[in-house]
Amino acid sequence: MQTRTLGRTGINVSVVGVGTWQFGGEWGRAYTAADAREILAAAQDCGINLIDTAECYGDHLSERLIGETLPGKRADWIIATKWGHKFHECFKREQCVGPADLLGQLDASLKALRTDYVDLLQFHSGSDAQFATPGMWEAAHEAKRQGKVRFLGNSISSNTADPHQVDRSTDVGVDVIQLIYNRLEREPETAVFPSCARQNLGVLAREPLASGFLSGKYKPGHKFPANDVREVLMQARQERLLGQVAQIAATEVPAGVPMAQWALAWVLKNPAVTAVIPGCKDAAQVRANAAAVALL
């Protein structure tokens, strides 16, 4: 495993992390503590130290599974979570971004994670108006002052061609940007990455496998389970994406190289990116993701 410094935080993170949205139950299956233990143990064996989770991955369910099964010592891990959404049921949540919401969600996250601090607390894909919520960033800095948070981040929404929130990062004390970036979605390259570079922000690339489409496992016409986010929210563009993937597989991926590993390495070769945080369904996928560093 390789590590990189997460922008101006000074934290060294593994270039491949573990995304844990799947633990919340919106990716076609339910996860148990045994499943989470297997995945996190494999991650540790591979030299991975970065875990990304969120308050609304099953109403703190993902965080609870991490807290129950985290191997080794707490100091061995860089744990990133988020605030801003209240989970009601799968695929149904509301945004709650006021100062009291932030502090309440953070306390619930700490309890679920069985820790007294998180390394990175990220604003969770809010609008520009929500980004400017009175008192919100002050509350975040109060949580830092209390030692509950080491650094602040912003997990920006899918409209990653717009640099407005990123440009304001230094003003509000944000040190890390999380965004969608992969071979199919390259919008951050135009304005967002240059802004991150100017401010020395760490960059975490989520969905580096484009929600699994860049794994190479799915062909045009594939049907996902009814309880899979790809069937619920991405059905309209699924065929277009799978068609693009087939073209990329035929023209860009070297013979004999697993497409998923190629896709992760493709993201990591951009000097703006600190780390990728792909999801993984089991320990085998963790190991396969970690193997992408051999292509760097």
C-alpha angles and dihedrals in degrees: 000000000000126000133208133191112258098233117273093342090085090220116139111222132181109257088233116052135175120259113203108190086115090066088068094067103248098111102074101280144052121247127217131203088258090056092049092046091053093049096047093044090053090049092053091048089054093051095254114149103168124092123178120197139148145217093248101048091112098329093299090322093126090050092049092052090050092047092050096049109027107137125220123003126335089239089061090070140065105212120194122187136162147227133210110074133080112208116218102166136329110314092000120099140132131221116250111177107153120122092258090048090053095050094044093048091047093052090049090049093051091050092049093046091047092229137111095224143025122215094220130021113191133196103239114236098298130168122256089258091053090046086061095049107147112255096003098112091040088057090050091053090048088056088052091050089053091053095245093116131035100192139003128232141177121226096201123208127257091274090088096155089076112082098188098110093037091053089055094052098104091045093058097035100255114154102175134047122202116196145155111267130156142127090283097044112046102153095119091067094075105057111341099063093048089052091050090051093050090053097038091238122170113242125211113190112211123192091025087161092048093247090312097308090112091054088087091230098108128070130194109287095033116150121211123205117275090248094053118105090224091062094042102044108013104042095106093060100031098100092047091051094047090050090053091048091053090053092048091048090053098045111025112027112086117239113269095017116117108243094226092055091046090051094050092048090048089060094044093052089069104093091217092067120084099183144346122232107200121176119241132198098204146355093278091060091048090056092045091051092049090052089066089084088074088070095056 
